[in-house]
Amino acid sequence: MRQFKMYSIAAAGLLLLSGCSQFVDTDTVSMMAPQGNAFQNALHQEYVALALAEKREDDGDDALYFINKAKSAAMGESVGPQPLEERKLPESAKGDLANARLQLVNKLWKGATEVTPAAAARAQAMFDCWMQEQEENNQPKDIAACRDGFEKAYALLGTPAPKMAMKKEMPEPMPMMKLPFPYHVYFATDSADLDGAAMTVIKQAFADFRLHKPGKVVLSGHTDTVGNAKYNAGLARHRTGAVGNALMELGIPRATVERTSFGEEKPAVKTPDNTNEEFNRVVKITFER
């Protein structure tokens, strides 16, 4: 992908001139001695392969993104599948990708990384590949290949069998993953109802909550600037409450959820008064340690 994107893994000493793949040091990372578990070691190999493929296509941004994930995995750091909000995806593809990511995260959370580490690493890498190709959205064969790779690997994922309650063993603590970027739940004009797109984001946030185990979930409610400020303050509270209730119904503890509402006082996008701006009709979900 040649357009700018955010990525959550730091550059960690690798230099890049945007779009120039020759500056991405895949050789050093590919030869790193793995320091993690079987899943992380397999992830290292999978992400190196993706980085090399993007480098051959002269896609420096994505080559850098994948090689940084490979480096983190080789160092034994916890690396998860890319959140949907980090890429500019076509609307027609968001539903399938959201469902696939939700299913994948649930499998990883249930122990697929321990039971079938190679397949789990393959599924995660192919999901990220699918997302990357879908964002570019100009190579149908590559999109299909990545999706097919994900689906085949996902079908191989296993989870631990239930253990008998004779001896309780404490599992080894996993390294902390870097928390994902905030999630954004959008609303229709003058509404606090959660539609299908909103519930997709909320379910993704819940799945990531189980995977990342943050100490706090902060909800920030906003409105556009249409109408009076007092009414909008109440509307923002209703929106924040709707998102909070949905998260708690899914299983996030009430004590973990912190709600704040700004109405039109602190818009996500600055606009003149009385402006109908869809990006301001939002509740932001942020994880904190």
Backbone torsions as a table, in degrees:
resi	resn	phi	psi	omega
1	MET	NA	129.3	-174.1
2	ARG	-100.7	-5.1	177.1
3	GLN	-90.3	163.2	-175.7
4	PHE	-70.7	141.6	172.6
5	LYS	-145.3	158.7	173.4
6	MET	-85.8	148.9	171.0
7	TYR	-141.3	150.3	-169.1
8	SER	-90.7	-13.1	179.4
9	ILE	-92.6	127.1	-176.2
10	ALA	-66.0	156.2	-175.8
11	ALA	-64.1	-28.9	172.2
12	ALA	52.0	45.0	172.7
13	GLY	90.7	-7.9	177.7
14	LEU	-86.0	129.6	-176.3
15	LEU	-101.0	145.5	179.9
16	LEU	-145.4	132.2	163.7
17	LEU	-94.6	120.0	-169.3
18	SER	-47.6	127.5	177.8
19	GLY	85.6	-5.6	-177.8
20	CYS	-104.9	95.5	-172.4
21	SER	-69.5	-21.0	-177.9
22	GLN	-65.8	-16.2	179.2
23	PHE	-86.5	-3.2	179.5
24	VAL	-87.8	118.0	-174.4
25	ASP	-85.5	83.6	178.5
26	THR	-78.4	-27.9	-176.0
27	ASP	-63.1	-48.3	-177.9
28	THR	-60.6	-45.6	-177.7
29	VAL	-68.3	-38.5	-178.5
30	SER	-64.4	-26.9	-178.5
31	MET	-95.1	4.6	179.3
32	MET	-63.7	140.5	175.3
33	ALA	-76.9	121.3	-177.6
34	PRO	-62.0	136.8	-179.4
35	GLN	-117.9	2.1	-174.8
36	GLY	-103.4	-162.8	177.5
37	ASN	-84.4	-176.0	-175.7
38	ALA	-62.0	-38.9	179.1
39	PHE	-64.8	-46.6	-179.5
40	GLN	-65.7	-38.0	178.6
41	ASN	-65.5	-38.8	176.9
42	ALA	-68.7	-37.3	176.2
43	LEU	-60.3	-41.1	178.4
44	HIS	-54.2	-49.0	-178.7
45	GLN	-65.8	-41.5	-178.2
46	GLU	-64.4	-44.1	-177.7
47	TYR	-72.7	-31.9	173.3
48	VAL	-60.9	-43.6	179.4
49	ALA	-61.5	-41.4	178.2
50	LEU	-65.6	-41.3	179.5
51	ALA	-62.2	-42.9	179.4
52	LEU	-63.9	-39.2	179.0
53	ALA	-63.7	-42.0	179.0
54	GLU	-70.5	-33.1	178.2
55	LYS	-65.7	-39.0	178.1
56	ARG	-63.9	-29.0	178.1
57	GLU	-87.7	5.0	-178.9
58	ASP	60.9	35.8	176.4
59	ASP	-102.4	85.7	-173.8
60	GLY	-65.4	-39.0	-177.7
61	ASP	-61.1	-48.2	-178.0
62	ASP	-75.7	-32.3	174.5
63	ALA	-60.2	-42.6	178.4
64	LEU	-65.9	-42.6	-179.8
65	TYR	-58.6	-48.5	-176.8
66	PHE	-71.1	-37.0	-178.7
67	ILE	-70.3	-30.0	175.6
68	ASN	-68.0	-38.1	175.9
69	LYS	-67.3	-37.2	176.7
70	ALA	-61.9	-43.5	-179.7
71	LYS	-63.6	-44.6	179.5
72	SER	-61.4	-42.6	179.4
73	ALA	-64.2	-41.9	179.6
74	ALA	-63.1	-30.9	179.7
75	MET	-81.4	1.7	178.7
76	GLY	83.6	13.6	177.7
77	GLU	-82.8	154.0	-178.3
78	SER	-84.0	121.6	-175.4
79	VAL	-123.9	123.7	-178.1
80	GLY	-105.2	174.0	176.1
81	PRO	-66.0	148.3	-175.4
82	GLN	-65.8	133.1	174.3
83	PRO	-66.4	147.3	-177.6
84	LEU	-60.6	-34.3	-173.6
85	GLU	-69.7	-11.2	-179.8
86	GLU	-81.0	-5.9	179.0
87	ARG	-130.0	150.3	178.4
88	LYS	-88.7	92.9	-173.4
89	LEU	-96.7	145.8	173.8
90	PRO	-64.9	143.2	-177.2
91	GLU	-56.0	-36.5	-176.3
92	SER	-65.2	-19.2	-176.4
93	ALA	-102.2	-13.1	-172.3
94	LYS	-62.9	-39.2	-177.4
95	GLY	-62.5	-49.5	-179.7
96	ASP	-63.3	-42.0	-179.8
97	LEU	-67.2	-40.2	179.5
98	ALA	-63.3	-44.3	179.1
99	ASN	-65.6	-40.8	179.5
100	ALA	-64.0	-42.6	-179.7
101	ARG	-66.2	-40.9	178.9
102	LEU	-60.5	-45.3	179.2
103	GLN	-64.9	-40.9	180.0
104	LEU	-64.4	-48.3	-179.0
105	VAL	-60.4	-39.7	178.3
106	ASN	-62.5	-40.8	177.9
107	LYS	-65.8	-42.8	178.7
108	LEU	-62.5	-41.9	-179.3
109	TRP	-64.4	-34.0	-177.0
110	LYS	-81.6	-3.1	173.3
111	GLY	113.2	13.8	179.0
112	ALA	-62.3	-27.0	179.9
113	THR	-66.0	-24.5	179.8
114	GLU	-92.4	-39.6	-174.9
115	VAL	-79.1	-44.2	-179.4
116	THR	-132.2	69.8	-173.0
117	PRO	-62.0	-40.2	-178.2
118	ALA	-66.9	-43.6	178.9
119	ALA	-66.9	-37.3	178.7
120	ALA	-64.3	-42.5	178.3
121	ALA	-65.2	-41.1	178.9
122	ARG	-63.6	-43.8	-179.8
123	ALA	-62.7	-43.2	-179.8
124	GLN	-65.5	-46.1	-179.0
125	ALA	-64.2	-40.3	179.9
126	MET	-70.5	-29.6	173.9
127	PHE	-65.4	-46.9	177.7
128	ASP	-60.9	-37.9	176.9
129	CYS	-63.0	-44.9	178.6
130	TRP	-59.1	-45.4	178.2
131	MET	-60.2	-45.0	-177.1
132	GLN	-64.0	-45.3	179.9
133	GLU	-69.0	-35.0	-179.6
134	GLN	-68.7	-32.9	176.7
135	GLU	-64.5	-44.3	176.9
136	GLU	-64.5	-44.2	171.3
137	ASN	58.5	35.2	179.0
138	ASN	-132.2	5.8	178.7
139	GLN	-133.0	82.9	-175.9
140	PRO	-54.6	-36.7	-179.5
141	LYS	-66.3	-39.2	178.9
142	ASP	-68.9	-39.9	176.5
143	ILE	-59.5	-47.8	-178.5
144	ALA	-63.9	-37.9	-179.1
145	ALA	-65.8	-43.6	179.4
146	CYS	-66.7	-42.8	179.4
147	ARG	-63.6	-43.5	178.7
148	ASP	-62.4	-40.1	177.4
149	GLY	-62.5	-40.7	177.0
150	PHE	-62.9	-49.3	-175.0
151	GLU	-64.2	-39.0	178.6
152	LYS	-67.0	-41.7	179.0
153	ALA	-69.1	-39.9	179.9
154	TYR	-60.7	-37.4	-179.4
155	ALA	-64.3	-19.6	-179.2
156	LEU	-92.2	-5.4	-174.8
157	LEU	-70.2	135.3	175.4
158	GLY	-118.8	164.9	176.5
159	THR	-131.6	155.7	-176.7
160	PRO	-60.5	142.9	173.3
161	ALA	-70.9	149.0	178.5
162	PRO	-58.3	134.7	-179.8
163	LYS	-90.1	145.8	175.5
164	MET	-69.3	145.5	-174.0
165	ALA	-83.0	38.3	179.6
166	MET	-86.0	-43.5	-177.0
167	LYS	-134.2	122.5	-177.2
168	LYS	-92.5	113.5	178.6
169	GLU	-103.7	135.5	178.1
170	MET	-81.6	123.2	179.0
171	PRO	-68.6	152.0	176.7
172	GLU	-67.8	134.8	-179.7
173	PRO	-67.4	135.3	177.1
174	MET	-82.5	147.7	175.2
175	PRO	-59.5	147.6	-178.9
176	MET	-69.9	131.9	172.6
177	MET	-79.6	151.8	171.5
178	LYS	-67.3	134.6	-177.0
179	LEU	-66.7	142.1	179.9
180	PRO	-69.9	165.0	175.3
181	PHE	-64.9	160.7	179.7
182	PRO	-58.6	151.0	174.7
183	TYR	-97.5	149.3	-178.4
184	HIS	-124.1	119.7	178.0
185	VAL	-103.9	116.1	-174.8
186	TYR	-100.2	153.2	-175.5
187	PHE	-126.7	156.6	173.2
188	ALA	-73.3	165.6	179.5
189	THR	-58.3	131.3	175.3
190	ASP	56.2	39.0	-177.1
191	SER	-139.3	148.2	172.2
192	ALA	-118.8	16.4	-179.3
193	ASP	-80.6	144.4	178.8
194	LEU	-96.4	115.1	177.9
195	ASP	-90.4	-173.9	-177.3
196	GLY	-61.3	-40.5	179.5
197	ALA	-65.0	-39.4	179.0
198	ALA	-64.2	-42.8	-179.4
199	MET	-67.9	-30.9	176.0
200	THR	-61.9	-44.3	178.4
201	VAL	-65.2	-42.7	-178.9
202	ILE	-63.3	-41.6	178.7
203	LYS	-66.5	-36.4	176.4
204	GLN	-64.7	-42.1	178.6
205	ALA	-62.4	-40.7	179.1
206	PHE	-64.7	-44.0	178.8
207	ALA	-60.5	-42.2	178.7
208	ASP	-70.2	-30.0	175.6
209	PHE	-60.1	-44.5	179.5
210	ARG	-66.7	-35.6	-177.5
211	LEU	-74.6	-40.9	-173.7
212	HIS	-93.8	-24.4	179.6
213	LYS	53.7	55.8	177.5
214	PRO	-69.9	156.8	178.9
215	GLY	-78.3	-23.0	-175.4
216	LYS	-147.7	143.7	173.8
217	VAL	-118.1	111.7	-175.4
218	VAL	-100.8	125.4	177.8
219	LEU	-108.0	130.3	179.9
220	SER	-124.2	115.9	-176.5
221	GLY	-98.2	139.0	-178.1
222	HIS	-136.3	162.9	172.5
223	THR	-135.3	170.6	170.1
224	ASP	-81.0	-175.3	-173.4
225	THR	-99.8	13.4	176.0
226	VAL	-77.3	133.4	-179.8
227	GLY	91.5	-176.0	-177.3
228	ASN	-89.4	157.4	-172.5
229	ALA	-63.9	-37.9	-178.1
230	LYS	-64.4	-44.9	178.6
231	TYR	-62.1	-43.2	-178.4
232	ASN	-66.8	-32.2	176.3
233	ALA	-62.4	-42.1	177.7
234	GLY	-67.2	-39.0	178.8
235	LEU	-63.1	-40.8	178.3
236	ALA	-62.7	-39.0	177.9
237	ARG	-63.7	-41.5	179.1
238	HIS	-63.9	-40.2	179.1
239	ARG	-65.4	-44.6	178.8
240	THR	-62.3	-41.0	178.3
241	GLY	-63.4	-39.6	179.8
242	ALA	-63.1	-43.8	179.2
243	VAL	-67.4	-44.1	179.1
244	GLY	-60.4	-44.5	179.5
245	ASN	-63.4	-40.2	179.3
246	ALA	-64.1	-42.0	178.5
247	LEU	-64.5	-40.9	-179.7
248	MET	-69.9	-34.5	176.2
249	GLU	-64.7	-32.2	177.2
250	LEU	-73.3	-25.0	176.4
251	GLY	135.3	2.8	177.3
252	ILE	-77.3	127.9	-177.3
253	PRO	-60.2	141.6	-179.3
254	ARG	-57.6	-39.4	-176.7
255	ALA	-66.0	-18.1	-178.7
256	THR	-83.3	-22.0	-172.1
257	VAL	-91.7	124.2	177.6
258	GLU	-115.9	125.5	-175.0
259	ARG	-110.5	134.4	171.7
260	THR	-135.4	144.4	-179.2
261	SER	-130.2	131.0	-177.9
262	PHE	-112.1	-11.6	-176.4
263	GLY	58.7	-132.3	179.2
264	GLU	-96.3	2.2	-176.3
265	GLU	-70.3	-30.6	-175.4
266	LYS	-132.5	70.6	-174.6
267	PRO	-67.8	148.1	175.9
268	ALA	-65.6	-34.2	177.4
269	VAL	-125.5	124.4	-178.7
270	LYS	-70.1	129.6	178.8
271	THR	-141.5	163.3	171.2
272	PRO	-66.0	166.0	177.4
273	ASP	-62.6	150.3	176.5
274	ASN	64.0	37.5	179.3
275	THR	-109.7	126.1	179.2
276	ASN	-84.9	93.4	-176.0
277	GLU	-114.8	115.3	-174.7
278	GLU	-63.1	-32.1	-177.9
279	PHE	-73.6	-9.5	174.8
280	ASN	-93.7	-10.1	176.7
281	ARG	-91.6	75.8	-166.5
282	VAL	-147.6	150.9	164.6
283	VAL	-118.0	124.6	-180.0
284	LYS	-94.9	131.8	177.6
285	ILE	-107.6	119.6	-177.6
286	THR	-124.3	132.7	175.0
287	PHE	-91.1	138.9	174.7
288	GLU	-132.1	147.9	177.1
289	ARG	-71.9	NA	NA
